[in-house]
């Protein structure tokens, strides 16, 4: 499994690192810590540049200052990424972990790296800003989640839980096709036997393929998928709920204090896009949300 971790040194990015023990990544995981050098934080504005030039009549001095600032940003970014690589290699010695410093617009360069590296998943904090760079911040997080050709894991630091408390996951599906993709994604991970999983299928009474269209055998369609996870020793329950999918899932996650919600992107495109449910969850959920593609 190839995973890109977008890391910018913020507390939100640290939450993504802390989330890794509950992400279920297999032993042969290869991780790329991607840090984007954000030169705009250190680059003089045009007004500053004009003042420097007007005062000294030497624009080259201002340009040299820009180059020095950018070199400092690169050193800090590389140092930050190297520190995370060392931490991950100690914590997960079976993984292949390395880093890369990217330059440019955060969303654009991360999306390019997803394609170039053929990543299975990109993950990061739900938002974040530091003196060095920024990643999953506002429109950037939405752009990456919408346009990435792979699965996207947007991490939020939920309520503190004891280390020995089992991982609790909600798998959300509105139809059998979504359920199959999510079961397959969760099934590729390595979970402890104590992991608890709730497969919630939501009947919104509107969507094509909704569970009510399969009565009286609707539940059995989902049971066959859940059985594959049960055979691996996982505790899986199946629930059929009715109502607005986003509201149902947010309420279920809060009541259960779930660690993560796995939800299908729900787009008609296999490579990009999000439906209203997936888009709403990454914006409003209090726990981690993984968009499955």
PyMOL commands that set and color helices and strands:
alter all, ss='L'
color gray80, all
select helices_A, chain A and resi 11-22+39-41+46-56+59-91+106-117+139-147+176-187+211-214+218-230+245-256+276-284
alter helices_A, ss='H'
color red, helices_A
select strands_A, chain A and resi 2-6+30-37+96-103+121-125+151-155+168-173+196-203+235-242+260-264+288-292
alter strands_A, ss='S'
color yellow, strands_A
deselect
rebuild
show_as cartoon
